[in-house]
Amino acid sequence: MKETVHARGHENVTAAHTSTFEVTTDDYLTPAGDCILAVEADRSPADFDPAFVEACRDPEATITATFEAAGYSETVRGRGDPDLELTSDRSMVGRTSDYVDDRTFLLGAGFAASGFDRGLVDALADGAELTVTVEVA
């Protein structure tokens, strides 16, 4: 099962956060948003298919998020959890920790925003279009 989200980078993308990464539907980004990779997402977790959400709640699930922009591709793997809500209509957050809120779509991420390829981050800071493909198995 998979879900696809389209968004765009922003001049304030720094991807410096060490425990999370995020894509938001907001159309702006302040310098404080150092976990945010892209803005103006066309979908949020609240839009995901209920069967996809249920699959993400399996503690044995592997959730893979692939970020593609300007010829760069980065894949982050994490896991599902029974407490995942995926109800936010604003943003989707991947976490290296076990913390869950309505924005969380994967836990135990292999790395956070600071671990993303710097070429990809630079492209996003230049406003590149981003495609995020989230798969659950």
N, CA, C and O atoms as a Tinker XYZ file with bonds, in Angstrom:
   548  protein
     1  N      0.829000   -1.177000    0.000000    73     2
     2  CA     0.000000    0.000000    0.000000    64     1     3
     3  C      0.874000    1.242000    0.000000    63     2     4     5
     4  O      1.934000    1.269000    0.626000    81     3
     5  N      0.413000    2.284000   -0.719000    73     3     6
     6  CA     1.201000    3.504000   -0.703000    64     5     7
     7  C      0.319000    4.734000   -0.843000    63     6     8     9
     8  O     -0.802000    4.675000   -1.349000    81     7
     9  N      0.863000    5.842000   -0.381000    73     7    10
    10  CA     0.252000    7.158000   -0.507000    64     9    11
    11  C      1.308000    8.088000   -1.088000    63    10    12    13
    12  O      2.496000    7.943000   -0.801000    81    11
    13  N      0.876000    9.041000   -1.903000    73    11    14
    14  CA     1.792000    9.989000   -2.519000    64    13    15
    15  C      1.377000   11.407000   -2.170000    63    14    16    17
    16  O      0.198000   11.756000   -2.224000    81    15
    17  N      2.370000   12.221000   -1.809000    73    15    18
    18  CA     2.147000   13.616000   -1.446000    64    17    19
    19  C      3.074000   14.473000   -2.303000    63    18    20    21
    20  O      4.251000   14.153000   -2.475000    81    19
    21  N      2.533000   15.561000   -2.836000    73    19    22
    22  CA     3.334000   16.515000   -3.606000    64    21    23
    23  C      3.428000   17.815000   -2.816000    63    22    24    25
    24  O      2.443000   18.278000   -2.240000    81    23
    25  N      4.618000   18.391000   -2.798000    73    23    26
    26  CA     4.845000   19.640000   -2.068000    64    25    27
    27  C      5.969000   20.379000   -2.787000    63    26    28    29
    28  O      6.433000   19.938000   -3.839000    81    27
    29  N      6.406000   21.500000   -2.222000    73    27    30
    30  CA     7.524000   22.223000   -2.815000    64    29    31
    31  C      8.441000   22.719000   -1.710000    63    30    32    33
    32  O      8.028000   22.919000   -0.568000    81    31
    33  N      9.683000   22.909000   -2.083000    73    31    34
    34  CA    10.644000   23.446000   -1.133000    64    33    35
    35  C     10.383000   24.910000   -0.847000    63    34    36    37
    36  O      9.439000   25.505000   -1.368000    81    35
    37  N     11.233000   25.478000   -0.011000    73    35    38
    38  CA    11.088000   26.877000    0.414000    64    37    39
    39  C     12.473000   27.401000    0.771000    63    38    40    41
    40  O     13.340000   26.636000    1.194000    81    39
    41  N     12.678000   28.682000    0.602000    73    39    42
    42  CA    14.005000   29.265000    0.856000    64    41    43
    43  C     14.505000   29.067000    2.281000    63    42    44    45
    44  O     15.710000   29.127000    2.523000    81    43
    45  N     13.587000   28.828000    3.242000    73    43    46
    46  CA    14.001000   28.639000    4.629000    64    45    47
    47  C     14.229000   27.181000    5.019000    63    46    48    49
    48  O     14.429000   26.888000    6.198000    81    47
    49  N     14.203000   26.263000    4.056000    73    47    50
    50  CA    14.500000   24.853000    4.353000    64    49    51
    51  C     15.972000   24.737000    4.758000    63    50    52    53
    52  O     16.869000   25.112000    4.004000    81    51
    53  N     16.200000   24.207000    5.971000    73    51    54
    54  CA    17.568000   23.946000    6.429000    64    53    55
    55  C     17.786000   22.481000    6.768000    63    54    56    57
    56  O     18.919000   22.000000    6.746000    81    55
    57  N     16.705000   21.763000    7.082000    73    55    58
    58  CA    16.782000   20.339000    7.432000    64    57    59
    59  C     17.883000   20.090000    8.454000    63    58    60    61
    60  O     18.765000   19.257000    8.241000    81    59
    61  N     17.825000   20.817000    9.561000    73    59    62
    62  CA    18.852000   20.701000   10.601000    64    61    63
    63  C     18.394000   19.920000   11.822000    63    62    64    65
    64  O     19.212000   19.582000   12.677000    81    63
    65  N     17.110000   19.629000   11.919000    73    63    66
    66  CA    16.573000   18.969000   13.117000    64    65    67
    67  C     17.129000   17.560000   13.243000    63    66    68    69
    68  O     17.295000   16.861000   12.243000    81    67
    69  N     17.416000   17.144000   14.464000    73    67    70
    70  CA    18.073000   15.853000   14.686000    64    69    71
    71  C     17.142000   14.728000   15.124000    63    70    72    73
    72  O     17.601000   13.606000   15.338000    81    71
    73  N     15.836000   15.003000   15.263000    73    71    74
    74  CA    14.957000   13.906000   15.678000    64    73    75
    75  C     13.668000   13.795000   14.868000    63    74    76    77
    76  O     12.926000   12.827000   15.037000    81    75
    77  N     13.377000   14.771000   13.985000    73    75    78
    78  CA    12.162000   14.710000   13.176000    64    77    79
    79  C     12.407000   15.236000   11.771000    63    78    80    81
    80  O     13.404000   15.907000   11.504000    81    79
    81  N     11.467000   14.914000   10.870000    73    79    82
    82  CA    11.370000   15.566000    9.561000    64    81    83
    83  C      9.891000   15.746000    9.275000    63    82    84    85
    84  O      9.059000   14.971000    9.745000    81    83
    85  N      9.569000   16.776000    8.498000    73    83    86
    86  CA     8.166000   17.144000    8.324000    64    85    87
    87  C      7.915000   17.701000    6.933000    63    86    88    89
    88  O      8.783000   18.326000    6.324000    81    87
    89  N      6.693000   17.456000    6.441000    73    87    90
    90  CA     6.161000   18.083000    5.240000    64    89    91
    91  C      4.824000   18.680000    5.665000    63    90    92    93
    92  O      4.012000   18.007000    6.299000    81    91
    93  N      4.596000   19.958000    5.309000    73    91    94
    94  CA     3.408000   20.660000    5.789000    64    93    95
    95  C      2.561000   21.210000    4.647000    63    94    96    97
    96  O      3.066000   21.476000    3.557000    81    95
    97  N      1.276000   21.377000    4.909000    73    95    98
    98  CA     0.375000   22.014000    3.955000    64    97    99
    99  C      0.478000   23.535000    4.044000    63    98   100   101
   100  O     -0.020000   24.237000    3.164000    81    99
   101  N      1.110000   24.050000    5.086000    73    99   102
   102  CA     1.278000   25.494000    5.214000    64   101   103
   103  C      1.980000   26.043000    3.980000    63   102   104   105
   104  O      2.728000   25.325000    3.318000    81   103
   105  N      1.741000   27.314000    3.669000    73   103   106
   106  CA     2.377000   27.923000    2.500000    64   105   107
   107  C      3.570000   28.792000    2.875000    63   106   108   109
   108  O      4.085000   29.541000    2.045000    81   107
   109  N      4.003000   28.694000    4.115000    73   107   110
   110  CA     5.137000   29.487000    4.575000    64   109   111
   111  C      6.017000   28.630000    5.474000    63   110   112   113
   112  O      5.608000   27.567000    5.942000    81   111
   113  N      7.235000   29.114000    5.706000    73   111   114
   114  CA     8.177000   28.427000    6.586000    64   113   115
   115  C      9.082000   29.480000    7.205000    63   114   116   117
   116  O      9.730000   30.248000    6.494000    81   115
   117  N      9.124000   29.512000    8.515000    73   115   118
   118  CA    10.029000   30.433000    9.201000    64   117   119
   119  C     11.365000   29.724000    9.427000    63   118   120   121
   120  O     11.429000   28.495000    9.375000    81   119
   121  N     12.423000   30.481000    9.675000    73   119   122
   122  CA    13.722000   29.847000    9.935000    64   121   123
   123  C     13.707000   28.891000   11.128000    63   122   124   125
   124  O     14.562000   28.009000   11.216000    81   123
   125  N     12.757000   29.048000   12.037000    73   123   126
   126  CA    12.678000   28.160000   13.201000    64   125   127
   127  C     12.231000   26.745000   12.823000    63   126   128   129
   128  O     12.453000   25.809000   13.591000    81   127
   129  N     11.609000   26.574000   11.656000    73   127   130
   130  CA    11.095000   25.266000   11.235000    64   129   131
   131  C     12.169000   24.390000   10.635000    63   130   132   133
   132  O     12.093000   24.017000    9.464000    81   131
   133  N     13.166000   24.060000   11.430000    73   131   134
   134  CA    14.332000   23.354000   10.900000    64   133   135
   135  C     14.121000   21.868000   10.632000    63   134   136   137
   136  O     15.039000   21.184000   10.179000    81   135
   137  N     12.921000   21.364000   10.909000    73   135   138
   138  CA    12.626000   19.966000   10.557000    64   137   139
   139  C     11.837000   19.886000    9.255000    63   138   140   141
   140  O     11.703000   18.806000    8.679000    81   139
   141  N     11.313000   21.020000    8.784000    73   139   142
   142  CA    10.421000   21.027000    7.627000    64   141   143
   143  C     11.211000   20.960000    6.336000    63   142   144   145
   144  O     12.121000   21.754000    6.099000    81   143
   145  N     10.840000   19.982000    5.496000    73   143   146
   146  CA    11.494000   19.770000    4.210000    64   145   147
   147  C     10.756000   20.447000    3.070000    63   146   148   149
   148  O     11.371000   20.820000    2.071000    81   147
   149  N      9.426000   20.615000    3.205000    73   147   150
   150  CA     8.643000   21.196000    2.114000    64   149   151
   151  C      7.321000   21.740000    2.639000    63   150   152   153
   152  O      6.826000   21.336000    3.692000    81   151
   153  N      6.765000   22.677000    1.861000    73   151   154
   154  CA     5.503000   23.340000    2.186000    64   153   155
   155  C      4.489000   23.100000    1.067000    63   154   156   157
   156  O      4.804000   22.491000    0.045000    81   155
   157  N      3.280000   23.584000    1.279000    73   155   158
   158  CA     2.202000   23.499000    0.297000    64   157   159
   159  C      1.919000   22.071000   -0.146000    63   158   160   161
   160  O      1.646000   21.821000   -1.320000    81   159
   161  N      1.985000   21.139000    0.791000    73   159   162
   162  CA     1.650000   19.743000    0.485000    64   161   163
   163  C      0.201000   19.662000    0.025000    63   162   164   165
   164  O     -0.673000   20.340000    0.565000    81   163
   165  N     -0.041000   18.833000   -0.972000    73   163   166
   166  CA    -1.397000   18.694000   -1.503000    64   165   167
   167  C     -2.248000   17.723000   -0.696000    63   166   168   169
   168  O     -3.450000   17.602000   -0.932000    81   167
   169  N     -1.625000   17.033000    0.254000    73   167   170
   170  CA    -2.350000   16.080000    1.104000    64   169   171
   171  C     -1.697000   16.038000    2.463000    63   170   172   173
   172  O     -0.549000   16.449000    2.632000    81   171
   173  N     -2.439000   15.539000    3.424000    73   171   174
   174  CA    -1.934000   15.345000    4.788000    64   173   175
   175  C     -2.395000   13.970000    5.263000    63   174   176   177
   176  O     -3.169000   13.310000    4.569000    81   175
   177  N     -1.937000   13.529000    6.426000    73   175   178
   178  CA    -2.362000   12.206000    6.904000    64   177   179
   179  C     -3.883000   12.028000    6.988000    63   178   180   181
   180  O     -4.378000   10.913000    6.824000    81   179
   181  N     -4.621000   13.096000    7.239000    73   179   182
   182  CA    -6.081000   12.995000    7.313000    64   181   183
   183  C     -6.693000   12.561000    5.981000    63   182   184   185
   184  O     -7.821000   12.069000    5.946000    81   183
   185  N     -5.947000   12.744000    4.882000    73   183   186
   186  CA    -6.430000   12.371000    3.551000    64   185   187
   187  C     -6.082000   10.939000    3.163000    63   186   188   189
   188  O     -6.553000   10.449000    2.136000    81   187
   189  N     -5.274000   10.266000    3.957000    73   187   190
   190  CA    -4.830000    8.922000    3.606000    64   189   191
   191  C     -5.982000    7.926000    3.699000    63   190   192   193
   192  O     -6.890000    8.079000    4.516000    81   191
   193  N     -5.926000    6.914000    2.855000    73   191   194
   194  CA    -6.941000    5.869000    2.833000    64   193   195
   195  C     -7.009000    5.172000    4.187000    63   194   196   197
   196  O     -5.969000    4.852000    4.764000    81   195
   197  N     -8.213000    4.930000    4.706000    73   195   198
   198  CA    -8.343000    4.270000    6.011000    64   197   199
   199  C     -7.617000    2.923000    6.086000    63   198   200   201
   200  O     -7.090000    2.572000    7.142000    81   199
   201  N     -7.581000    2.174000    4.999000    73   199   202
   202  CA    -6.873000    0.883000    5.001000    64   201   203
   203  C     -5.372000    1.103000    5.147000    63   202   204   205
   204  O     -4.690000    0.317000    5.804000    81   203
   205  N     -4.856000    2.165000    4.541000    73   203   206
   206  CA    -3.433000    2.506000    4.669000    64   205   207
   207  C     -3.131000    2.871000    6.120000    63   206   208   209
   208  O     -2.143000    2.407000    6.691000    81   207
   209  N     -3.981000    3.698000    6.707000    73   207   210
   210  CA    -3.802000    4.111000    8.107000    64   209   211
   211  C     -3.810000    2.890000    9.019000    63   210   212   213
   212  O     -2.974000    2.774000    9.915000    81   211
   213  N     -4.738000    1.996000    8.794000    73   211   214
   214  CA    -4.816000    0.790000    9.623000    64   213   215
   215  C     -3.558000   -0.049000    9.485000    63   214   216   217
   216  O     -3.064000   -0.591000   10.474000    81   215
   217  N     -3.035000   -0.161000    8.271000    73   215   218
   218  CA    -1.802000   -0.925000    8.052000    64   217   219
   219  C     -0.626000   -0.289000    8.802000    63   218   220   221
   220  O      0.245000   -0.999000    9.305000    81   219
   221  N     -0.601000    1.043000    8.877000    73   219   222
   222  CA     0.460000    1.749000    9.604000    64   221   223
   223  C      0.400000    1.488000   11.107000    63   222   224   225
   224  O      1.398000    1.646000   11.809000    81   223
   225  N     -0.758000    1.094000   11.591000    73   223   226
   226  CA    -0.935000    0.843000   13.028000    64   225   227
   227  C     -0.437000   -0.528000   13.465000    63   226   228   229
   228  O     -0.449000   -0.843000   14.655000    81   227
   229  N     -0.008000   -1.329000   12.526000    73   227   230
   230  CA     0.545000   -2.648000   12.852000    64   229   231
   231  C      1.958000   -2.446000   13.410000    63   230   232   233
   232  O      2.803000   -1.861000   12.733000    81   231
   233  N      2.228000   -2.917000   14.627000    73   231   234
   234  CA     3.556000   -2.714000   15.213000    64   233   235
   235  C      4.668000   -3.434000   14.444000    63   234   236   237
   236  O      5.846000   -3.127000   14.625000    81   235
   237  N      4.301000   -4.381000   13.596000    73   235   238
   238  CA     5.281000   -5.096000   12.782000    64   237   239
   239  C      5.486000   -4.433000   11.408000    63   238   240   241
   240  O      6.331000   -4.872000   10.628000    81   239
   241  N      4.712000   -3.376000   11.115000    73   239   242
   242  CA     4.787000   -2.732000    9.809000    64   241   243
   243  C      6.105000   -1.982000    9.626000    63   242   244   245
   244  O      6.622000   -1.357000   10.552000    81   243
   245  N      6.625000   -2.062000    8.420000    73   243   246
   246  CA     7.745000   -1.217000    8.012000    64   245   247
   247  C      7.167000   -0.117000    7.134000    63   246   248   249
   248  O      6.492000   -0.394000    6.143000    81   247
   249  N      7.434000    1.126000    7.500000    73   247   250
   250  CA     6.951000    2.275000    6.736000    64   249   251
   251  C      8.160000    2.928000    6.077000    63   250   252   253
   252  O      9.139000    3.271000    6.738000    81   251
   253  N      8.069000    3.090000    4.770000    73   251   254
   254  CA     9.156000    3.660000    3.987000    64   253   255
   255  C      8.675000    4.947000    3.332000    63   254   256   257
   256  O      7.634000    4.963000    2.675000    81   255
   257  N      9.429000    6.022000    3.510000    73   255   258
   258  CA     9.108000    7.298000    2.876000    64   257   259
   259  C     10.246000    7.662000    1.928000    63   258   260   261
   260  O     11.400000    7.773000    2.342000    81   259
   261  N      9.909000    7.846000    0.655000    73   259   262
   262  CA    10.895000    8.217000   -0.344000    64   261   263
   263  C     10.621000    9.646000   -0.801000    63   262   264   265
   264  O      9.508000    9.981000   -1.205000    81   263
   265  N     11.651000   10.475000   -0.729000    73   263   266
   266  CA    11.577000   11.897000   -1.070000    64   265   267
   267  C     12.347000   12.115000   -2.371000    63   266   268   269
   268  O     13.535000   11.805000   -2.448000    81   267
   269  N     11.670000   12.651000   -3.399000    73   267   270
   270  CA    12.304000   12.851000   -4.693000    64   269   271
   271  C     12.104000   14.287000   -5.165000    63   270   272   273
   272  O     10.981000   14.789000   -5.222000    81   271
   273  N     13.224000   14.940000   -5.503000    73   271   274
   274  CA    13.180000   16.311000   -6.013000    64   273   275
   275  C     14.454000   16.595000   -6.793000    63   274   276   277
   276  O     15.545000   16.213000   -6.369000    81   275
   277  N     14.318000   17.254000   -7.915000    73   275   278
   278  CA    15.446000   17.755000   -8.701000    64   277   279
   279  C     16.512000   16.687000   -8.970000    63   278   280   281
   280  O     17.709000   16.974000   -8.942000    81   279
   281  N     16.066000   15.458000   -9.231000    73   279   282
   282  CA    17.003000   14.388000   -9.534000    64   281   283
   283  C     17.607000   13.705000   -8.324000    63   282   284   285
   284  O     18.390000   12.767000   -8.477000    81   283
   285  N     17.262000   14.152000   -7.124000    73   283   286
   286  CA    17.741000   13.531000   -5.888000    64   285   287
   287  C     16.654000   12.625000   -5.332000    63   286   288   289
   288  O     15.464000   12.855000   -5.547000    81   287
   289  N     17.080000   11.596000   -4.617000    73   287   290
   290  CA    16.140000   10.691000   -3.972000    64   289   291
   291  C     16.718000   10.254000   -2.625000    63   290   292   293
   292  O     17.890000    9.892000   -2.524000    81   291
   293  N     15.888000   10.296000   -1.615000    73   291   294
   294  CA    16.292000    9.887000   -0.261000    64   293   295
   295  C     15.182000    9.029000    0.313000    63   294   296   297
   296  O     14.008000    9.385000    0.219000    81   295
   297  N     15.543000    7.900000    0.907000    73   295   298
   298  CA    14.561000    7.003000    1.499000    64   297   299
   299  C     14.829000    6.846000    2.986000    63   298   300   301
   300  O     15.957000    6.596000    3.412000    81   299
   301  N     13.760000    6.998000    3.768000    73   299   302
   302  CA    13.823000    6.831000    5.222000    64   301   303
   303  C     12.885000    5.696000    5.603000    63   302   304   305
   304  O     11.743000    5.640000    5.148000    81   303
   305  N     13.377000    4.795000    6.441000    73   303   306
   306  CA    12.537000    3.696000    6.916000    64   305   307
   307  C     12.269000    3.850000    8.398000    63   306   308   309
   308  O     13.121000    4.289000    9.170000    81   307
   309  N     11.065000    3.476000    8.768000    73   307   310
   310  CA    10.670000    3.474000   10.173000    64   309   311
   311  C      9.678000    2.351000   10.387000    63   310   312   313
   312  O      9.614000    1.397000    9.612000    81   311
   313  N      8.913000    2.482000   11.441000    73   311   314
   314  CA     7.965000    1.410000   11.763000    64   313   315
   315  C      6.604000    1.976000   12.125000    63   314   316   317
   316  O      6.442000    3.164000   12.404000    81   315
   317  N      5.651000    1.092000   12.107000    73   315   318
   318  CA     4.304000    1.448000   12.511000    64   317   319
   319  C      4.135000    1.308000   14.013000    63   318   320   321
   320  O      5.046000    0.890000   14.728000    81   319
   321  N      2.934000    1.670000   14.476000    73   319   322
   322  CA     2.618000    1.593000   15.899000    64   321   323
   323  C      1.104000    1.663000   16.071000    63   322   324   325
   324  O      0.443000    2.417000   15.356000    81   323
   325  N      0.537000    0.892000   17.006000    73   323   326
   326  CA    -0.908000    0.918000   17.229000    64   325   327
   327  C     -1.449000    2.299000   17.616000    63   326   328   329
   328  O     -2.635000    2.567000   17.427000    81   327
   329  N     -0.596000    3.175000   18.155000    73   327   330
   330  CA    -1.045000    4.496000   18.600000    64   329   331
   331  C     -1.033000    5.548000   17.502000    63   330   332   333
   332  O     -1.467000    6.675000   17.738000    81   331
   333  N     -0.549000    5.214000   16.308000    73   331   334
   334  CA    -0.536000    6.208000   15.229000    64   333   335
   335  C     -1.962000    6.642000   14.901000    63   334   336   337
   336  O     -2.838000    5.809000   14.667000    81   335
   337  N     -2.182000    7.951000   14.888000    73   335   338
   338  CA    -3.507000    8.511000   14.596000    64   337   339
   339  C     -3.658000    8.865000   13.118000    63   338   340   341
   340  O     -4.677000    8.557000   12.501000    81   339
   341  N     -2.635000    9.515000   12.553000    73   339   342
   342  CA    -2.666000    9.993000   11.172000    64   341   343
   343  C     -3.936000   10.787000   10.877000    63   342   344   345
   344  O     -4.617000   10.533000    9.883000    81   343
   345  N     -4.251000   11.751000   11.747000    73   343   346
   346  CA    -5.459000   12.550000   11.598000    64   345   347
   347  C     -5.182000   14.017000   11.304000    63   346   348   349
   348  O     -6.122000   14.780000   11.086000    81   347
   349  N     -3.922000   14.432000   11.293000    73   347   350
   350  CA    -3.614000   15.843000   11.057000    64   349   351
   351  C     -4.012000   16.255000    9.652000    63   350   352   353
   352  O     -3.759000   15.532000    8.688000    81   351
   353  N     -4.639000   17.423000    9.538000    73   351   354
   354  CA    -4.957000   17.970000    8.228000    64   353   355
   355  C     -3.943000   19.045000    7.838000    63   354   356   357
   356  O     -4.162000   19.804000    6.894000    81   355
   357  N     -2.838000   19.101000    8.569000    73   355   358
   358  CA    -1.842000   20.141000    8.343000    64   357   359
   359  C     -0.452000   19.625000    7.974000    63   358   360   361
   360  O      0.195000   20.184000    7.088000    81   359
   361  N      0.016000   18.567000    8.642000    73   359   362
   362  CA     1.376000   18.125000    8.358000    64   361   363
   363  C      1.585000   16.660000    8.693000    63   362   364   365
   364  O      0.805000   16.044000    9.420000    81   363
   365  N      2.682000   16.114000    8.131000    73   363   366
   366  CA     3.082000   14.737000    8.406000    64   365   367
   367  C      4.513000   14.764000    8.925000    63   366   368   369
   368  O      5.393000   15.394000    8.338000    81   367
   369  N      4.728000   14.062000   10.043000    73   367   370
   370  CA     6.014000   14.095000   10.730000    64   369   371
   371  C      6.538000   12.675000   10.909000    63   370   372   373
   372  O      5.825000   11.786000   11.376000    81   371
   373  N      7.801000   12.482000   10.528000    73   371   374
   374  CA     8.510000   11.248000   10.815000    64   373   375
   375  C      9.415000   11.494000   12.005000    63   374   376   377
   376  O     10.007000   12.566000   12.126000    81   375
   377  N      9.526000   10.512000   12.881000    73   375   378
   378  CA    10.273000   10.688000   14.122000    64   377   379
   379  C     11.267000    9.559000   14.353000    63   378   380   381
   380  O     10.986000    8.398000   14.055000    81   379
   381  N     12.435000    9.913000   14.886000    73   379   382
   382  CA    13.398000    8.889000   15.288000    64   381   383
   383  C     12.985000    8.284000   16.624000    63   382   384   385
   384  O     13.459000    7.210000   16.995000    81   383
   385  N     12.106000    8.968000   17.344000    73   383   386
   386  CA    11.682000    8.547000   18.683000    64   385   387
   387  C     10.402000    7.716000   18.610000    63   386   388   389
   388  O      9.988000    7.282000   17.535000    81   387
   389  N      9.786000    7.504000   19.772000    73   387   390
   390  CA     8.516000    6.791000   19.884000    64   389   391
   391  C      7.354000    7.732000   20.172000    63   390   392   393
   392  O      6.247000    7.272000   20.455000    81   391
   393  N      7.584000    9.042000   20.106000    73   391   394
   394  CA     6.537000   10.023000   20.406000    64   393   395
   395  C      5.472000   10.003000   19.304000    63   394   396   397
   396  O      5.800000    9.975000   18.118000    81   395
   397  N      4.205000   10.018000   19.703000    73   395   398
   398  CA     3.101000    9.991000   18.750000    64   397   399
   399  C      2.179000   11.169000   19.007000    63   398   400   401
   400  O      1.784000   11.421000   20.145000    81   399
   401  N      1.836000   11.892000   17.941000    73   399   402
   402  CA     0.736000   12.841000   17.980000    64   401   403
   403  C     -0.031000   12.696000   16.670000    63   402   404   405
   404  O      0.257000   11.786000   15.894000    81   403
   405  N     -1.002000   13.571000   16.405000    73   403   406
   406  CA    -1.850000   13.400000   15.227000    64   405   407
   407  C     -1.109000   13.564000   13.913000    63   406   408   409
   408  O     -1.622000   13.165000   12.867000    81   407
   409  N      0.103000   14.149000   13.939000    73   407   410
   410  CA     0.892000   14.380000   12.725000    64   409   411
   411  C      1.850000   13.243000   12.412000    63   410   412   413
   412  O      2.327000   13.137000   11.282000    81   411
   413  N      2.142000   12.394000   13.383000    73   411   414
   414  CA     3.148000   11.342000   13.235000    64   413   415
   415  C      2.685000   10.286000   12.238000    63   414   416   417
   416  O      1.576000    9.762000   12.339000    81   415
   417  N      3.572000    9.974000   11.251000    73   415   418
   418  CA     3.221000    8.912000   10.306000    64   417   419
   419  C      4.209000    7.758000   10.339000    63   418   420   421
   420  O      3.936000    6.703000    9.765000    81   419
   421  N      5.361000    7.932000   11.003000    73   419   422
   422  CA     6.252000    6.799000   11.222000    64   421   423
   423  C      7.132000    7.077000   12.425000    63   422   424   425
   424  O      7.449000    8.224000   12.738000    81   423
   425  N      7.518000    5.998000   13.094000    73   423   426
   426  CA     8.365000    6.066000   14.291000    64   425   427
   427  C      9.671000    5.326000   14.027000    63   426   428   429
   428  O      9.777000    4.532000   13.092000    81   427
   429  N     10.654000    5.601000   14.867000    73   427   430
   430  CA    11.926000    4.888000   14.758000    64   429   431
   431  C     12.623000    5.120000   13.435000    63   430   432   433
   432  O     13.285000    4.225000   12.910000    81   431
   433  N     12.476000    6.325000   12.892000    73   431   434
   434  CA    13.087000    6.643000   11.601000    64   433   435
   435  C     14.595000    6.420000   11.641000    63   434   436   437
   436  O     15.245000    6.666000   12.658000    81   435
   437  N     15.134000    5.959000   10.537000    73   435   438
   438  CA    16.566000    5.722000   10.438000    64   437   439
   439  C     17.389000    6.984000   10.621000    63   438   440   441
   440  O     18.535000    6.920000   11.065000    81   439
   441  N     16.816000    8.127000   10.286000    73   439   442
   442  CA    17.450000    9.423000   10.492000    64   441   443
   443  C     16.394000   10.506000   10.410000    63   442   444   445
   444  O     15.274000   10.268000    9.958000    81   443
   445  N     16.762000   11.694000   10.850000    73   443   446
   446  CA    15.868000   12.848000   10.857000    64   445   447
   447  C     16.262000   13.819000    9.744000    63   446   448   449
   448  O     17.057000   13.471000    8.871000    81   447
   449  N     15.719000   15.012000    9.769000    73   447   450
   450  CA    15.987000   16.008000    8.725000    64   449   451
   451  C     17.474000   16.244000    8.519000    63   450   452   453
   452  O     17.929000   16.404000    7.387000    81   451
   453  N     18.230000   16.266000    9.602000    73   451   454
   454  CA    19.668000   16.538000    9.504000    64   453   455
   455  C     20.425000   15.453000    8.744000    63   454   456   457
   456  O     21.556000   15.679000    8.314000    81   455
   457  N     19.821000   14.282000    8.571000    73   455   458
   458  CA    20.476000   13.186000    7.868000    64   457   459
   459  C     20.198000   13.142000    6.377000    63   458   460   461
   460  O     20.754000   12.304000    5.666000    81   459
   461  N     19.333000   14.043000    5.891000    73   459   462
   462  CA    18.995000   14.042000    4.466000    64   461   463
   463  C     20.176000   14.515000    3.627000    63   462   464   465
   464  O     20.962000   15.363000    4.049000    81   463
   465  N     20.282000   13.949000    2.434000    73   463   466
   466  CA    21.313000   14.336000    1.473000    64   465   467
   467  C     21.288000   15.853000    1.298000    63   466   468   469
   468  O     20.233000   16.439000    1.057000    81   467
   469  N     22.442000   16.476000    1.417000    73   467   470
   470  CA    22.525000   17.942000    1.344000    64   469   471
   471  C     22.205000   18.462000   -0.048000    63   470   472   473
   472  O     21.753000   19.599000   -0.184000    81   471
   473  N     22.424000   17.664000   -1.086000    73   471   474
   474  CA    22.026000   18.076000   -2.423000    64   473   475
   475  C     20.516000   18.216000   -2.525000    63   474   476   477
   476  O     20.011000   19.173000   -3.112000    81   475
   477  N     19.797000   17.255000   -1.948000    73   475   478
   478  CA    18.344000   17.312000   -1.911000    64   477   479
   479  C     17.890000   18.513000   -1.095000    63   478   480   481
   480  O     16.985000   19.238000   -1.508000    81   479
   481  N     18.506000   18.728000    0.048000    73   479   482
   482  CA    18.139000   19.856000    0.910000    64   481   483
   483  C     18.364000   21.179000    0.174000    63   482   484   485
   484  O     17.516000   22.069000    0.228000    81   483
   485  N     19.490000   21.311000   -0.506000    73   483   486
   486  CA    19.771000   22.536000   -1.261000    64   485   487
   487  C     18.732000   22.764000   -2.356000    63   486   488   489
   488  O     18.284000   23.889000   -2.574000    81   487
   489  N     18.353000   21.682000   -3.045000    73   487   490
   490  CA    17.331000   21.792000   -4.088000    64   489   491
   491  C     16.003000   22.261000   -3.485000    63   490   492   493
   492  O     15.312000   23.092000   -4.073000    81   491
   493  N     15.651000   21.728000   -2.317000    73   491   494
   494  CA    14.414000   22.146000   -1.658000    64   493   495
   495  C     14.505000   23.600000   -1.205000    63   494   496   497
   496  O     13.518000   24.332000   -1.279000    81   495
   497  N     15.673000   24.025000   -0.740000    73   495   498
   498  CA    15.860000   25.424000   -0.343000    64   497   499
   499  C     15.746000   26.348000   -1.557000    63   498   500   501
   500  O     15.454000   27.534000   -1.407000    81   499
   501  N     15.972000   25.814000   -2.747000    73   499   502
   502  CA    15.809000   26.583000   -3.982000    64   501   503
   503  C     14.387000   26.509000   -4.522000    63   502   504   505
   504  O     14.093000   27.067000   -5.579000    81   503
   505  N     13.483000   25.806000   -3.783000    73   503   506
   506  CA    12.075000   25.751000   -4.158000    64   505   507
   507  C     11.674000   24.591000   -5.045000    63   506   508   509
   508  O     10.610000   24.636000   -5.662000    81   507
   509  N     12.488000   23.557000   -5.130000    73   507   510
   510  CA    12.181000   22.407000   -5.989000    64   509   511
   511  C     10.863000   21.740000   -5.604000    63   510   512   513
   512  O     10.449000   21.751000   -4.444000    81   511
   513  N     10.223000   21.163000   -6.609000    73   511   514
   514  CA     9.015000   20.367000   -6.383000    64   513   515
   515  C      9.430000   19.037000   -5.762000    63   514   516   517
   516  O     10.420000   18.431000   -6.170000    81   515
   517  N      8.656000   18.589000   -4.764000    73   515   518
   518  CA     8.954000   17.360000   -4.041000    64   517   519
   519  C      7.812000   16.363000   -4.165000    63   518   520   521
   520  O      6.638000   16.718000   -4.054000    81   519
   521  N      8.183000   15.107000   -4.397000    73   519   522
   522  CA     7.210000   14.009000   -4.346000    64   521   523
   523  C      7.622000   13.105000   -3.205000    63   522   524   525
   524  O      8.761000   12.641000   -3.149000    81   523
   525  N      6.689000   12.853000   -2.289000    73   523   526
   526  CA     6.918000   11.946000   -1.175000    64   525   527
   527  C      6.034000   10.729000   -1.375000    63   526   528   529
   528  O      4.812000   10.852000   -1.465000    81   527
   529  N      6.642000    9.563000   -1.446000    73   527   530
   530  CA     5.891000    8.321000   -1.572000    64   529   531
   531  C      6.062000    7.546000   -0.268000    63   530   532   533
   532  O      7.178000    7.202000    0.119000    81   531
   533  N      4.954000    7.279000    0.396000    73   531   534
   534  CA     4.972000    6.561000    1.669000    64   533   535
   535  C      4.382000    5.178000    1.415000    63   534   536   537
   536  O      3.257000    5.052000    0.931000    81   535
   537  N      5.150000    4.146000    1.744000    73   535   538
   538  CA     4.708000    2.771000    1.562000    64   537   539
   539  C      4.721000    2.040000    2.888000    63   538   540   541
   540  O      5.590000    2.270000    3.729000    81   539
   541  N      3.757000    1.163000    3.069000    73   539   542
   542  CA     3.700000    0.355000    4.275000    64   541   543
   543  C      3.658000   -1.108000    3.875000    63   542   544   545
   544  O      2.927000   -1.506000    2.969000    81   543
   545  N      4.471000   -1.904000    4.582000    73   543   546
   546  CA     4.523000   -3.343000    4.301000    64   545   547
   547  C      4.609000   -4.090000    5.604000    63   546   548
   548  O      4.663000   -5.319000    5.608000    81   547
